[in-house]
Amino acid sequence: MHTSHSKSTGFLIAIALFGGAESAAAHDFTVTQTLVVFKTDKTFLVDIRLHLDALALGVAPSEPAEAAVARLRAMDDAELEKRIEDLRAMIGRLVRLRFDDIKMRPQVSFPEYQTTMAATSSEPTLLGTTVRLEGRVPANATAFRIGLSRSFDITQFTIVDEGRGDVQKHLLTAGEDSPDYSLNGDSDAAAADWRDTFGRYVILGFEHIIPKGLDHILFVLGLFLLSTKLGSLLWQISAFTIAHTITLAMAMGGVVSLPAHVVEPLIALSIAYVAIENIVVKDMKPWRPVVVFAFGLLHGMGFAGVLLELGFPKGQFASSLVGFNIGVEFGQLAVIAIAFAAMGWFRKKEWYRAAIIIPQSLLIAAVGLYWTVDRIVGGF
């Protein structure tokens, strides 16, 4: 009985349960910070921030820091030294350094290991959180390129040339190499083209919703569920879009700022509120777009936090901001399109509210409340 709407109910249940299983940072990108420095003595160094303890153990970066340290400390000296040597070899395979298309094999070290820097880290660590690759720039080299393997999600490179006082930033997707950096003084030639940057940030904005933005997905689904008429849905989506666009632009311009430990629990609470209102009322009330607008302001702050972490290529602030925002909108529209394809055909059925709106809203509310508590207790 009602096989079709049972399938669509299962669709949203899967999304809600999957969202609930995620950690408080459900919508974050994993950004690897990498600093490249060209020194005046013709040497270079590359510092990469990594969960070195987890890498040495061969476990996921999500491994609790305390557990990883305990496992490493339990090893004898010979076993620990072998782990460190294997880690050096692994880093050599994961990182690609090229001068004029010639592969460089740098020295690999862990500068925080056995120093007070590791002991005073914000999280427990034995090996530290920085791997350093060093070497000498080959004579007559004209260009430099770097890339990390597809094991890394997104890599943010900062290139500093001490001799020229030049600083460049590049944001790369998994497995991608950086643009060639000119070693002959033509630094502008290596700057990212605005069209390439725009397209890259459209993709990043979309990915921030699908598949990585489970909290934003559930919020948009909450708006969709109550709106049995297209007009009411458009009112809500428009209010949400305008609001998060305003705060995203203001936050990126430094006009407004709220810490993540405040913004993220409120975003989770907004998900729960919308879902609970779906259960309490049968039709969209006049205040709903106003409330959605207010919540959109919060979500815009969340988007800004992600965009600030991603950073911008040199001279590409506007194209990055606009591209990311457009990507977010495409992601939201895709969520609505998928939800409509799964359930839209049944929205005028008598059983739609009892069979779909109520159960799905209950699940979304439960996930939102769980995230709220988790983000408050965990300090996000």
N, C-alpha and C positions, 0 to 999 in steps of 0.2 A: 504494500500500500504506500502511495506517495513515494515511489522509488526515486524519482527525479529530485524532489526536494530533499530527500534523505542524503543523496549524493552531495548536493550543494551544502547541506549542513555539515557533512563530514569534511568538506573542503575547508570551511572556516574553522572547524574544531582543530584540524591539523595545524593550521596557521597559529591559532591561539595557543595551543599546547606547545608548539615549537618555540613560540615567543617566550612562554613562561619558563621554558627550560634554559633560556639564555641568561647570562650574567647581567649585572646592572649596566654594564657598558655594551648593551646589545647592539647599538648602532654605530660603534666606533670603527674607523679604519685602523689597521695595524700599520703604523708609519715608522719606518726605520730611518733614523737620523744619521746622516753621513757627512763628515767634514773632510774636505780635501784642501791641503795647504801646500803651496809651492813656496819654498823658502829662498832667500837671497843667495844662499850658498849652492843653489842648483840641486838641492835635495827636495824630497816631498814626503808628506805623511798623509795617511788616510785613517781617520778615526771613525769607527762604526759602533753605534750603540746597540748592544744585543744582550739577550738573556744567556750569558755564557755558561752559567751553571747548568741550565737545561740542555743547551747544545752539547756540552761535554758528556752529559748523561744519556743523550739520545732520546729525550722526552719532549713533550710539547711545551712551548713557552708559557702555557697556562699553569704548569706545575707550580705548586706553592713554593715560594722562595725558601721558607724554613726547611721544607722537606728536601729540597735539592741540596742545600748546604749540608744538612745532616748526612745525606747519602755520600757526598764527596768527602766529608770529614771522617767517615767510617772506613775509608779506603786506606791501605798502607801506602807508603811513599812511592813504591815502584808502580803500583796500580794507578795512583793519582797522576804520576808523571807521564805514564802511557796515555791516559785520558787527555792530558794537556797536549801531548805531541799529536795525537789523533785529531784534536780540535784544530791545531795549527794547519794540519793537512786539509781538513774539511773547509776551513776558511779560504785556503788557497784555491779550492775547487769552486766555492760559491761566489767569489769575487773576481771580476774580470778587469784588469788594468792593461790599457794599451797605449803605446806611444807610436804614432804613425802606423797603426795597424800591427805593430809588433808587440806580442804579449810580454808583459813584465812579470817577473816572479819576485815579489818583494819579501822583505823580512816580516814575519808575523810575530807580534808580541801582545801581552796582556798587561798594560802599564799599571793597572790598579791591583794586580795580584800581589799579595804579600806586602801591601802598603796600607796606610791608615785610610786611604780613599775608599777601599772596599769595606773596611770596618765601619766607616761612618756613613755608608750609603743609606738612602731612605728605606731600602729593603735589604734583608739579610743576603749576603753574597760572599762567596769564597774567591772566585776568579775575577770579580768585578763586572762591570757592564760595558766595558770598552775594549774593542780589539783594534790594534794599531798595525797598519801596513806601512813600511818605510822603504825608501830606496833612493837612488840618484837618477835624476832626469837624464836620459841618454843624450849625448852630444849631438847637436844639430836636429834634435826632435822639434817638430813644428806643431803637433796637435796631440791632445790627450783625451782619452775616453774611458769611462768607467761604467760598469754594470754589475748588478747583483742577480743571482739566479732567481728562478720563479718560486723558490721557497719563500721569498719575501713578498708581502702584499704590495705595499707602496714604499718607494724610497725617496726621501727628500735630501737632495745633495746641496751642500753649500761649498762653493769653490772660492778659496781665498788665495790671491797672488800677492805675497808680501812685497815683491819687487815693484809691482805696478800699482799696488794699493787697490786692486780690482777685486770685487766680490760679485759672484753670480749664484743664483739659486735655480735648481731644476727639480721638477717633480716627475718621477718616473713610475710607470706601472710595472707589474711583476714581470721580471725577465728582460726588461727593456734597457738598452744602453743609453747613456747620456749623449747629448749632442757633442761634437768635437769642440774641445776648448783650445783656442789658438794660443800657442806659447810665444808668438812673435809680436804680441802687442795689439793684434786686431781683435780685441775682446768683444766689440759690438757684433761682430759677425757670428759669434756663438750664441747671442741672445735669442731666446725662443721667438719664433714668428707668432704674432697675435692670433692668427687663425688656427695655428696648431695648438696654442694654449687654450683658446676658446673651446675647441673641439674636445680637448683632453678633459677640461673641467666640466663640460656637459656630461661626459661619460661618468666622471667622478660623482657629480650631483645625482645622476640617475642611480648609480650603484649605492649611494648613501640611502636611497629608499629601497630599491630592489637590487640585491637581496639583503643588504646589511642594516636596513633601518626598520627593524621589527616593531619598535615602539611607534614610529611614524605610520607604518602600515596599519597597525591596529587602530590608531587614532582615525585615519581616513576611513577604515572599515566601519568604525563607530558612526561616523557621519553618514555613510552610505546606508546603514541598516535602517535608520529612522525615516529616511527620505524615500517614500514610495512614489513621489513625483519628481520628475527631472528638475523642475524649476526650484524646488526647495533644496535639492542637492547642490545645484549650481550656486545658490545664494550662500550656502555654507562653505563650499570650496573657494568661492571668490573671497569671502571674508577671511578665510584662513590664509589664502595666498597673499592677499594684500598685506595682512598683518605680519607674516613671517618675512616678506620681502622688505618691509620697513625696518624691522629690528635687525635683520641680517645686514642691510646696508649701513645702519647706524652703528652697529657693533663693530663692523669691519673698519668703519671710519673713526673709531675710537670715541664716539659720542656717548654710547651707553655700554655698561659692562656689568655682568653679574657672574659670580663664581659658579663653576660647574656643580659644586655640591649643593647649591641652591636651585639652579635651573633644572637639573636632571630629575630630582624627586618631584618637582612641580609638573614637569612634562608627563611623568608616569601618573601623577594624580589627575591630570587632564584627561588621560585615556580612561581612567576609572570613572570620572564624572560623566563623560559623554555616554559611556556604556550604561551607567546606572540611570541616566535620564531617559535613555531609550526604553528601559523597563518601566519607568514610572509614568511616562506620557505616551500617548498613542499617535499624536501628530506634532509636527514641528511648531513650537511656540514662538511668538515674536522675539523673545529674548535670545533664542538659540543662536542666530548669526552673531549677536553681540558677544555672547560667551565664547563662541568659536573664534571670533576676532581676538579676544583677550588671550585665549590659549595659543593662537597663532603667533602672538608676540613672543610668548615663551619658546615656542618651537624655533622661531627665528634665532633666538639666542643660542639654542642648541646647535643649529646649523652653523652659526658663526664660530662656535667653539671648534667644530670639526675643520672649518675652512682655515681658521687661524693655525691649527696644528699642521694642516697640509702646506700652508705658506704659499707664496707667489713667486714665479720667475721674475727676474729683474725687469722693471718697467711694464709689467703685465697685470697690474691690479684690476683695472676695469674689465678686461677680457676674462680674467679668472673669476671675478665676482659674478658677472652677468652669465657666463657659461655655467657656473655651478648652480645658480638659481634656476636657470632654464632646465638643467638636468633634473633638479628636484621636482619641478612641475611635471616634466615628462614621466618621472617615476610615480608621482601621485595619480596622474591620469591613467597610467598603466594599471595601478592597483584597482582603480574604479572600473576600468574596462574588464579586468579579470573577474572582479566581483559581479559585475553585471552579467557577464557571460555565464557565470556559475549559478546566479540566483535571480537575475533580472526578469526572467520569463515568468516567475511566480509571484511577483510583487503585488499583484492585484487579486491573488487568491485569498479566500477567507482564512485559510490556515497559515498564511505567511507569517503573521505576527507570532502566533503560538509556537509554530514549528521552527522558525528561523530567527526572527528578531530577538525573542526572549532568550533562547538557549545561547546564541552567539554573544549577545550582550553580557550575559552572566559570565561567560568564559573570558571575554575581553576585560570586564570589570575585575575579575579575580586576578588576571595577569597584571593589570595596571596597579592594583593595590599591593600585590606581591613586589613589583618593581619599586613602588614608593617606599615600602618598609626596607627593602634590600638596599636601596640607594641612600637612605638616611642612616641606617645602621652601619653600612659599609663605608660611609663618607664619600661615596662614588669614587 
